[in-house]
Amino acid sequence: MTLYRSTLIAPSRPARLIVAALTVAVAAVTAQAQTVEWRVVDNPYQEDVAYTIGDTFNPGVIVDGMRWHSFMVAAPSDLFTEGETVETEVTVVFENRRSKSAKVLAILLLEDADGNPLDRVQIPPFKVGGDRRKERAETVELAGSVINATERVYLFFEILQ
């Protein structure tokens, strides 16, 4: 007497190709995520970089065991009129590779193409627990003219004692 009988159906060729393509894509994304070349820098870290509003930027720095993975300044659209004030979201991601928690201060000085200051965005100091990764998002008001003109960012990152 047979209590249960199962018939296995082999997946079709297109299904196998889709699975293979997804496997390759996942492997490529994983490899790309692991290829960040981290630089150990002094506390506080300061650097001027080219930046476009809406892009995610990875500073790739480690300060006293704290990795700064990324930041992004996201505006709700691309162009704004003079005098318009825009609620903009600023997101930073840090990873504490130390066993004890640490307080982080991050400041972004938005600049025009020539490095002239336009505005300052300070993320209020926050704790990142030991062996933890933390994403912090803040909403700030920026003038539309600042968003339109930003082409560089002066980064400041400090571990507060």
BELPE-V212383 format. One record per backbone hydrogen bond with DSSP energy under -1.0 kcal/mol. NH is the residue of the N-H (numbers start at 1). CO is the residue of the C=O. E is the energy in kcal/mol with one decimal. If there is no record, write none. Layout:
[[NH/CO/E] [NH/CO/E]]
This chain:
[[16/12/-2.2] [17/13/-2.3] [18/14/-2.3] [19/15/-2.3] [20/16/-2.4] [21/17/-2.6] [22/18/-2.5] [23/19/-2.2] [24/20/-2.2] [25/21/-2.4] [26/22/-2.6] [27/23/-2.2] [28/24/-2.3] [29/25/-2.4] [30/26/-2.5] [31/27/-2.5] [32/28/-2.4] [33/29/-2.4] [34/30/-1.3] [35/32/-1.2] [38/36/-1.0] [39/60/-2.6] [41/62/-2.5] [45/157/-3.1] [47/155/-1.7] [49/153/-2.8] [51/151/-2.5] [54/73/-2.4] [55/52/-2.3] [57/71/-2.7] [60/68/-1.0] [62/39/-2.8] [63/66/-2.7] [66/63/-2.2] [67/95/-3.3] [68/61/-2.4] [69/93/-1.9] [70/93/-1.3] [71/57/-1.8] [72/91/-2.0] [74/89/-3.3] [84/81/-1.8] [86/142/-3.2] [88/140/-3.6] [89/74/-2.3] [90/138/-3.3] [91/72/-2.7] [92/136/-2.6] [93/70/-2.5] [94/134/-2.7] [95/67/-2.4] [96/132/-3.3] [97/65/-2.8] [102/128/-1.9] [104/126/-3.2] [105/158/-2.4] [107/156/-2.8] [108/121/-3.1] [109/154/-2.6] [110/119/-2.3] [111/152/-2.7] [112/116/-2.1] [115/112/-1.9] [118/110/-3.3] [119/110/-1.3] [121/108/-2.9] [123/106/-2.7] [126/104/-1.7] [128/102/-2.7] [131/98/-2.1] [132/129/-1.3] [134/94/-3.3] [136/92/-3.0] [138/90/-2.8] [140/88/-3.2] [142/86/-2.6] [144/84/-3.7] [147/143/-1.9] [148/144/-2.5] [149/145/-1.8] [150/146/-1.7] [151/111/-2.5] [152/111/-1.8] [153/49/-2.8] [154/109/-2.6] [155/47/-3.8] [156/107/-2.1] [157/45/-2.3] [158/105/-2.5] [160/103/-2.6]]
